[in-house]
Amino acid sequence: ERARMERQLGEMFSQLAADESYMLNFRTGVLDRLVNQELSDQLATELGIRVGDQQVKDYIVGMTEFHVEGKFDNERFKNLLANARYSVAQFSEMLRTDMQRRQLLTALTGSEFTLANEAAQYLNLQEQTRDFQYAEVDLEQFKNGVAVEAAEFEAFYQANLETYRTPEQVALSYIDLSVDDLLPQVTIDASEVTATYEGNLDAYKREERRRASHILVNLGDDEDAAKSKAEGLLQRINAGEDFAELAKENSDDTFSGENGGDLDFFGKGVMAPEFEEATFALAQAGDLSGLVKTTFGFHIIKLTDIEAETVQPFEEVKAEIEQTLKRDKANLLFGEKQQTIANLAFEVSDSLNDAAAEAGVEIKTSTLFSEATAPVDLNHPLILKQAFAQDVAENGYNSELIEIGSDRIVVLRANEYNVSRIQSLDDVKAQIETQVVADKAKKLAETWAQESATAWSSDDITAIVTEKDAELTTVTAVGRNSSDVNGQIKRKAFAMAKPTDEQVSTAWTQFGNTIAIIKLNAVNSVDKDADDASKQRLTSAYSDSNYRALLDSLRESSTIATPALAIANTDG
């Protein structure tokens, strides 16, 4: 999630990540989503919701990321997975889990509905407008004359000691080596590439692929009727009617049916087993199968083309082979340097110089950082655990060799270490004064706002507002989605009771460094019948609310252990 935010926000995220309270909220949010996912998965299992292999295959085939010229391409599929470091099995299981969650969501929310009178009430409330007056006053005005006594400093300090605790900080020297770093040092002879190709021709074979068209008749509720319909279509094809036209008119696979039933080229392991067996049993283009039954229904298959098994030409795979050989050699070199670094970092535990020199790598350095503000290349749980371990941070020894996956190693030593401590009262006195003055000013402002709002019920308060260097603003026909008025003031105005001849409606609200008093003059209602869009919006809102309520219920009835250290990230 952090990597995604870094890609999305760039340098701005680094600034946000420097705020420990932001990172605490960030980690808590991620943890909450993980808990919700686990609760959903457990419920789906209890309800017996399953996603079959064929469903996963069909979903993958339909993913446009794996299409070339509008059709699924198996080579592109495998290449993209390899680049993302997924195996086919891992990717399929990830999709299966995601599809299972979406099936659960659909099962829980798909039955929600909205009555016409509910939708009409919702629409009329949404389109209601309000007339009101308001005045905004800056809280800074209430700070004039506010004083803080010595006893208040001490009391506030003692009540908020942990607020003034500094985080542990460390500045590091470190060796950071990956296989990718070594690739430029590796050279490959042309003869090695040729020998690898000639010795592994089977690896460069392209399996036979076949192109077929089909007509599908779904099983439905009456399998006999489906079979009878499929047999009738087969007879018409054998009698000379056009296969493509019959597919367009009759196939229940509407996507391929629009293209005359064409499924494009596919290899083995893509289609349902019965479909695959029947297709690869056909001898030549134009041959027709009998009825083929799968879990989807009855198929009539027409073979339209055969792409024979071939071996990729050397020039096509030359660069790929060379890169593979380079990585293989880089891995061997990486293993050698890893052992050298591990040995010397242990033997010469008070310096990284010998290990770096012998391995021919550069020593990098960092400035002081806490766990919440770690630089990107050091922001890994295993690295942070070692960086703040006693032997490294306090005792000054080299860390153990840290293996990050199979292709990266890191060794650390501390150049500087600041222990976590609570700052003295003198250190934070100015900060406390600012906070206490702000708190007192806020209370004074709230008292003023309450008294002014009450007075407004019977008197003109223009003079009271003017005294605070503010002015009354009158607005009419303000809608819920209007951007003409501050959002907090608008939301408060829409939360206020409708004024009557007997009861004036006034209130106040505080936001940021501003406090506002409000007088509601009129509620302008509308009377419309509900449209489909209103019904859909309200139904979606009901569904979302019910799903969140279900998750809350699952949380209440579950045992969820959340170690505080995991949230605060003080232990990696």
C-alpha positions in Angstrom: 0.0 0.0 0.0 2.9 2.3 0.8 4.5 1.6 -2.6 1.1 2.3 -4.3 0.8 5.7 -2.5 4.4 6.6 -3.4 3.7 5.9 -7.1 0.5 8.0 -6.8 1.7 11.0 -4.8 5.5 10.9 -5.5 7.5 13.2 -3.2 4.4 14.4 -1.5 4.0 11.0 0.2 7.5 11.3 1.7 6.5 14.5 3.4 3.3 12.9 4.7 5.2 9.8 5.9 7.4 12.1 8.0 4.4 12.7 10.2 4.2 9.8 12.7 0.5 10.4 13.5 -0.3 10.2 9.7 1.7 6.9 9.4 -0.1 5.5 12.5 -3.5 6.2 10.8 -2.1 4.9 7.5 -1.1 1.6 9.1 -4.3 1.3 11.1 -6.3 1.8 7.9 -4.4 -0.9 6.0 -4.8 -3.3 9.0 -8.6 -2.6 9.1 -8.9 -3.5 5.5 -6.9 -6.7 6.0 -9.2 -7.7 8.9 -12.3 -7.0 6.8 -10.9 -9.1 4.0 -10.2 -12.0 6.4 -13.7 -11.7 7.9 -15.3 -11.8 4.4 -13.2 -14.8 3.4 -14.2 -16.7 6.6 -17.9 -15.9 6.0 -17.7 -17.0 2.4 -16.2 -20.3 3.4 -18.9 -20.8 6.0 -21.6 -20.0 3.4 -20.1 -22.5 1.0 -19.3 -19.9 -1.7 -16.8 -21.4 -4.2 -15.2 -20.3 -7.4 -14.4 -23.2 -9.8 -11.3 -23.6 -11.9 -13.2 -22.9 -15.1 -14.6 -19.7 -13.7 -11.1 -18.5 -13.0 -9.9 -19.5 -16.5 -12.8 -17.7 -18.1 -12.1 -14.6 -16.2 -8.5 -14.6 -17.1 -9.3 -15.1 -20.8 -11.6 -12.1 -20.6 -9.0 -9.8 -19.0 -8.0 -7.2 -21.6 -4.5 -6.9 -20.1 -3.8 -10.3 -21.7 -5.3 -9.5 -25.1 -3.5 -8.9 -28.4 -5.7 -7.4 -31.1 -8.8 -8.0 -29.0 -8.1 -11.7 -28.2 -6.5 -13.5 -25.3 -2.8 -14.3 -26.0 -1.3 -17.0 -23.9 2.3 -15.8 -24.5 1.5 -12.3 -23.3 -0.3 -13.8 -20.3 2.8 -15.8 -19.2 5.2 -12.9 -19.9 3.2 -10.4 -17.9 2.9 -12.8 -15.0 6.7 -13.5 -15.1 7.4 -9.7 -15.1 5.2 -9.3 -12.0 6.8 -12.3 -10.4 3.6 -14.3 -10.2 3.3 -18.0 -11.1 0.2 -19.0 -12.9 -1.0 -20.8 -9.8 -0.4 -17.8 -7.5 -2.2 -15.5 -9.8 -5.1 -17.9 -10.2 -5.5 -18.3 -6.5 -5.4 -14.5 -6.0 -8.1 -14.1 -8.6 -10.1 -16.9 -7.0 -10.0 -15.2 -3.6 -11.0 -11.9 -5.1 -13.9 -13.4 -7.1 -15.1 -15.2 -4.0 -15.2 -11.9 -2.1 -17.2 -10.3 -5.0 -19.6 -13.2 -5.1 -20.2 -12.7 -1.3 -20.7 -9.0 -1.8 -23.2 -9.7 -4.6 -25.0 -12.3 -2.6 -25.4 -9.9 0.3 -26.3 -6.8 -1.6 -28.0 -8.0 -4.7 -31.3 -8.6 -3.0 -31.6 -5.1 -1.7 -34.5 -3.0 -3.1 -36.1 0.4 -2.7 -39.8 1.2 -2.5 -41.2 4.1 -4.7 -42.2 6.2 -1.7 -38.7 5.7 -0.1 -37.0 6.8 -3.3 -39.4 9.8 -3.6 -38.7 10.9 -0.1 -34.9 10.5 -0.7 -35.1 12.5 -3.9 -37.1 15.3 -2.3 -34.7 15.5 0.6 -31.7 15.6 -1.8 -33.2 18.4 -3.8 -34.4 20.4 -0.8 -32.9 23.9 -0.4 -32.5 26.2 2.6 -32.3 29.9 3.3 -30.1 31.0 6.1 -27.8 33.7 7.6 -24.4 33.1 9.1 -21.3 34.9 10.4 -17.8 33.5 10.6 -15.4 34.7 13.3 -11.6 33.9 13.4 -10.6 32.1 16.7 -7.5 34.2 16.8 -9.6 37.1 18.1 -10.4 35.2 21.3 -6.7 34.7 22.1 -6.2 38.4 23.0 -5.6 38.7 26.7 -5.5 34.9 27.3 -2.7 34.2 29.8 -1.2 30.9 31.0 0.0 30.6 34.5 3.0 28.4 35.6 0.8 25.8 37.3 -1.1 25.4 34.0 2.1 24.7 32.2 3.1 21.9 34.6 -0.5 20.4 34.7 -0.7 20.3 30.9 2.8 18.8 30.6 2.1 16.1 33.2 -1.2 15.2 31.6 0.4 14.8 28.1 3.8 13.4 28.8 3.8 10.8 26.1 2.9 13.5 23.5 6.4 15.0 24.1 8.3 11.7 23.7 10.8 11.8 20.8 11.1 8.6 18.7 14.2 6.5 18.5 16.4 7.8 15.7 19.4 6.2 14.0 21.8 7.2 11.2 23.3 4.3 9.4 26.2 3.2 7.2 25.2 0.2 5.2 26.0 -2.2 2.4 23.1 -2.8 0.1 23.7 -5.3 -2.7 21.3 -6.9 -5.1 21.6 -9.3 -8.1 20.5 -6.4 -10.4 23.5 -4.3 -9.2 25.8 -7.1 -10.5 24.3 -7.5 -13.9 26.6 -4.7 -15.5 29.7 -6.6 -14.3 28.7 -9.8 -16.1 29.6 -10.6 -19.8 28.3 -13.4 -21.9 30.0 -14.8 -25.0 28.0 -15.3 -28.1 28.9 -19.0 -28.2 27.3 -19.5 -24.7 24.0 -18.1 -26.1 24.1 -20.3 -29.2 25.0 -23.4 -27.1 22.2 -22.7 -24.7 19.7 -22.4 -27.5 20.8 -25.6 -29.3 20.9 -27.6 -26.1 17.4 -26.6 -25.0 15.3 -26.5 -28.2 12.4 -28.0 -26.4 12.2 -24.9 -24.2 11.6 -22.8 -27.3 8.9 -24.8 -28.8 5.6 -23.2 -29.5 2.8 -25.7 -28.8 0.3 -26.5 -31.4 -2.6 -24.1 -31.3 -6.0 -24.4 -32.9 -8.6 -22.0 -34.0 -12.2 -22.9 -33.7 -15.8 -21.6 -33.8 -18.6 -23.0 -31.7 -22.3 -22.8 -31.0 -23.3 -23.1 -27.4 -26.7 -24.2 -26.1 -26.9 -23.6 -22.3 -28.2 -26.5 -20.2 -30.8 -24.3 -18.4 -33.4 -26.0 -16.4 -34.2 -28.7 -19.0 -31.1 -30.6 -20.2 -33.2 -32.7 -22.6 -34.6 -29.7 -24.3 -31.1 -28.1 -24.6 -29.8 -31.3 -26.1 -32.7 -31.5 -28.6 -32.1 -27.9 -29.7 -28.3 -28.5 -30.2 -29.1 -31.7 -32.2 -31.4 -29.7 -34.4 -28.7 -27.1 -35.1 -26.2 -29.8 -35.9 -28.6 -31.3 -38.4 -29.1 -27.9 -40.1 -25.3 -27.4 -40.3 -24.8 -30.9 -41.8 -27.6 -30.0 -44.2 -25.6 -27.1 -45.5 -26.7 -24.1 -43.6 -24.0 -21.5 -42.7 -22.3 -22.2 -39.4 -21.5 -18.5 -38.7 -25.0 -17.3 -39.3 -26.5 -20.1 -37.1 -24.0 -19.1 -34.3 -25.0 -15.4 -34.5 -28.7 -16.3 -34.3 -28.6 -19.2 -31.8 -25.4 -19.4 -29.7 -25.8 -18.7 -26.0 -22.2 -17.5 -26.0 -23.2 -14.1 -27.3 -19.7 -12.7 -27.3 -18.3 -15.2 -29.8 -21.7 -15.5 -31.4 -21.5 -12.0 -32.7 -18.3 -13.1 -34.5 -19.9 -16.2 -36.0 -18.8 -18.3 -33.0 -15.1 -17.6 -33.5 -12.9 -18.3 -30.5 -9.5 -17.4 -32.1 -6.4 -19.5 -31.5 -5.9 -21.3 -28.2 -3.6 -23.9 -26.9 -4.1 -26.7 -24.4 -5.0 -25.9 -20.9 -7.3 -23.0 -21.7 -10.7 -24.4 -22.6 -12.8 -26.9 -20.7 -11.3 -30.4 -20.9 -14.2 -31.9 -23.0 -14.1 -29.0 -25.4 -10.3 -29.2 -25.7 -10.3 -32.9 -26.3 -12.9 -32.6 -29.0 -11.2 -29.7 -30.8 -7.8 -31.3 -30.9 -9.3 -34.6 -32.1 -10.5 -32.9 -35.3 -8.2 -33.6 -38.3 -8.3 -30.6 -40.5 -9.8 -27.1 -40.9 -13.5 -27.3 -41.7 -14.1 -30.5 -39.7 -17.1 -30.5 -37.4 -17.5 -32.2 -34.0 -20.6 -33.9 -32.8 -22.3 -32.6 -29.7 -19.8 -31.9 -26.9 -21.2 -31.5 -23.4 -19.4 -29.4 -20.8 -20.5 -27.7 -17.6 -21.7 -24.8 -19.7 -23.9 -26.8 -22.0 -23.9 -28.5 -25.4 -21.3 -27.3 -28.0 -21.0 -27.8 -31.7 -17.4 -27.1 -32.7 -16.0 -26.3 -36.1 -12.2 -26.4 -36.5 -11.2 -23.4 -38.6 -7.3 -23.4 -38.5 -4.3 -25.2 -37.2 -1.1 -23.5 -36.1 1.4 -26.3 -36.0 4.0 -26.7 -33.3 7.1 -24.7 -34.1 10.5 -23.8 -32.6 11.1 -20.1 -32.0 13.9 -18.8 -34.3 17.2 -18.1 -32.5 17.1 -14.4 -33.3 13.7 -14.1 -31.6 15.0 -15.5 -28.3 18.6 -14.5 -28.5 18.2 -11.4 -26.2 16.1 -13.4 -23.7 18.7 -16.2 -23.5 21.5 -13.7 -23.0 19.6 -11.9 -20.2 18.9 -15.3 -18.5 22.6 -16.3 -18.7 23.6 -12.9 -17.3 21.3 -13.3 -14.4 22.5 -16.8 -13.8 26.1 -15.6 -13.6 25.1 -12.6 -11.6 23.4 -14.9 -9.1 26.6 -16.9 -8.7 28.6 -13.8 -8.2 26.0 -12.5 -5.8 26.4 -15.7 -3.7 30.2 -15.3 -3.6 30.0 -11.6 -2.5 27.2 -12.5 0.0 29.4 -15.0 1.7 32.4 -12.6 1.7 30.3 -9.7 3.2 28.7 -12.0 5.8 32.1 -13.3 7.0 34.0 -10.0 7.1 31.0 -8.1 8.7 31.0 -10.7 11.5 34.8 -10.9 11.9 35.4 -7.1 11.8 32.3 -6.2 13.7 33.2 -2.5 14.3 33.5 -1.5 10.7 32.0 -2.2 7.2 35.1 -1.0 5.4 36.8 -4.4 5.1 33.6 -6.2 3.9 32.8 -3.5 1.4 36.4 -3.4 0.0 36.8 -7.1 -0.3 33.4 -7.5 -2.0 34.0 -4.4 -4.2 30.8 -2.6 -3.2 30.0 0.9 -2.0 29.1 1.8 1.6 26.0 4.0 1.7 24.9 6.4 4.5 21.7 7.8 5.8 20.7 10.8 7.9 18.9 10.4 11.2 15.5 8.8 10.9 12.9 7.1 13.0 10.9 4.0 12.1 8.1 6.1 10.7 10.5 8.3 8.5 12.8 5.6 7.2 14.2 6.3 3.7 12.6 4.2 0.9 15.5 1.8 0.5 15.6 1.1 4.2 11.9 0.9 4.8 11.6 -2.8 5.2 10.6 -4.6 8.5 13.7 -6.8 8.5 16.0 -3.8 8.0 14.2 -1.7 10.6 14.3 -4.5 13.2 18.1 -4.7 12.9 18.6 -0.9 12.7 17.0 -0.4 16.1 18.3 -3.6 17.7 20.4 -3.0 20.8 23.6 -4.5 19.4 23.5 -2.2 16.3 21.9 1.0 17.6 23.4 1.2 21.1 26.4 -1.1 21.1 27.8 -0.1 17.7 28.2 -3.5 16.2 27.5 -4.5 12.6 24.2 -6.1 12.0 23.7 -9.7 10.9 23.5 -10.1 7.2 19.9 -9.3 6.3 18.4 -11.2 3.3 15.6 -9.4 1.6 14.1 -12.1 -0.6 16.6 -14.2 -2.6 18.3 -11.4 -4.5 19.1 -8.6 -2.1 21.3 -8.4 1.1 21.9 -5.6 3.5 24.3 -5.1 6.4 24.0 -2.1 8.7 26.0 -0.3 11.4 24.9 2.8 13.3 26.8 6.1 13.0 24.5 7.9 15.4 21.7 6.9 17.7 19.2 9.0 19.7 17.3 7.2 22.4 13.6 7.8 22.8 13.0 10.3 25.6 10.4 12.6 27.0 11.4 16.2 26.4 11.8 18.5 29.4 9.1 21.1 30.3 11.6 23.8 29.3 12.0 22.2 25.9 8.3 22.2 25.1 7.1 25.2 27.1 6.4 27.3 24.0 4.6 24.5 22.4 2.4 24.0 25.6 1.7 27.7 25.8 0.5 27.7 22.2 -1.8 24.7 22.8 -3.2 26.0 26.2 -3.9 29.4 24.7 -5.6 27.8 21.7 -7.8 25.6 24.0 -8.8 28.6 26.2 -9.6 30.7 23.1 -11.7 27.9 21.7 -13.7 27.7 24.9 -14.2 31.4 25.0 -15.3 31.3 21.3 -17.8 28.4 22.0 -19.3 30.4 24.9 -19.6 33.5 22.7 -21.1 31.5 19.9 -23.7 29.8 22.2 -24.7 33.1 23.8 -24.9 34.9 20.4 -27.0 32.1 18.8 -29.4 32.3 21.8 -29.6 36.1 21.6 -30.2 35.8 17.8 -33.5 34.0 18.6 -35.0 37.3 19.7 -32.7 40.2 18.9 -30.7 41.6 16.0 -27.1 40.6 16.5 -25.5 42.8 13.8 -23.7 44.8 16.5 -22.4 41.7 18.2 -21.0 40.3 15.0 -19.5 43.7 13.9 -17.6 43.8 17.2 -15.8 40.6 16.2 -14.8 42.2 12.8 -17.3 39.9 11.0 -20.4 40.4 9.0 -23.7 38.6 8.5 -24.1 36.8 5.2 -27.5 36.0 3.8 -28.0 33.1 1.3 -31.1 31.7 -0.3 -32.0 28.4 -2.0 -28.7 26.7 -1.0 -28.7 23.0 -2.0 -27.0 20.1 -0.4 -24.4 20.0 -3.2 -23.9 23.7 -3.4 -20.3 25.0 -3.4 -21.2 28.6 -2.7 -21.1 28.1 1.1 -18.5 26.5 3.4 -19.2 22.8 3.6 -19.3 22.7 7.4 -21.7 25.7 7.7 -23.9 24.1 5.0 -24.0 20.7 6.7 -24.9 22.4 10.0 -27.7 24.4 8.3 -29.1 21.2 6.8 -29.0 19.5 10.3 -31.0 22.3 11.9 -34.7 22.0 12.8 -37.2 23.8 10.5 -38.1 27.2 12.0 -41.7 27.9 12.9 -43.7 30.9 14.0 -43.2 29.8 17.6 -39.5 28.6 17.3 -36.5 30.4 15.7 -33.8 28.0 14.6 -30.2 29.0 15.5 -27.0 27.1 16.0 -23.2 27.3 15.9 -20.4 25.2 14.5 -16.6 25.3 14.8 -14.1 24.1 12.1 -10.4 24.8 11.6 -9.6 28.2 13.1 -13.2 29.5 12.6 -16.4 29.5 14.6 -19.7 30.3 12.9 -23.2 31.2 14.1 -26.1 30.3 11.9 -29.8 31.2 11.7 -32.1 29.1 9.5 -34.8 31.2 7.9 -36.6 28.7 5.6 -36.7 25.2 4.3 -37.7 25.0 0.7 -39.2 21.6 -0.1 -39.9 20.0 -3.5 -42.4 17.3 -4.4 -41.2 15.0 -7.2 -41.8 11.4 -8.1 -38.8 9.1 -7.8 -36.9 8.3 -11.0 -34.8 5.2 -11.7 -31.5 7.0 -10.9 -32.8 7.9 -7.4 -33.9 4.4 -6.7 -30.6 3.0 -7.8 -28.6 5.5 -5.6 -30.7 4.7 -2.6 -30.5 1.0 -3.2 -26.7 1.3 -3.4 -26.6 3.3 -0.2 -28.7 0.6 1.5 -26.4 -2.1 0.2 -23.3 -0.4 1.3 -24.7 0.4 4.7 -25.9 -3.2 5.2 -22.5 -4.6 4.2 -20.7 -2.3 6.6 -23.1 -3.3 9.3 -22.4 -7.0 8.6 -18.7 -6.4 8.9 -19.2 -4.6 12.2 -21.3 -7.5 13.4 -18.6 -10.0 12.3 -16.0 -8.0 14.2 -18.1 -8.0 17.3 -18.6 -11.7 17.2 -15.0 -12.6 16.3 -11.8 -12.7 18.3 -9.4 -10.3 16.7 -5.9 -9.9 18.2 -4.3 -6.7 17.2 -0.8 -6.2 18.8 -0.4 -2.5 19.6 3.3 -2.7 18.5 2.2 -3.8 15.1 0.1 -0.7 14.6 2.6 1.7 16.0 5.4 -0.1 14.0 7.8 0.0 17.0 8.8 -3.6 16.5 9.1 -3.9 12.7 
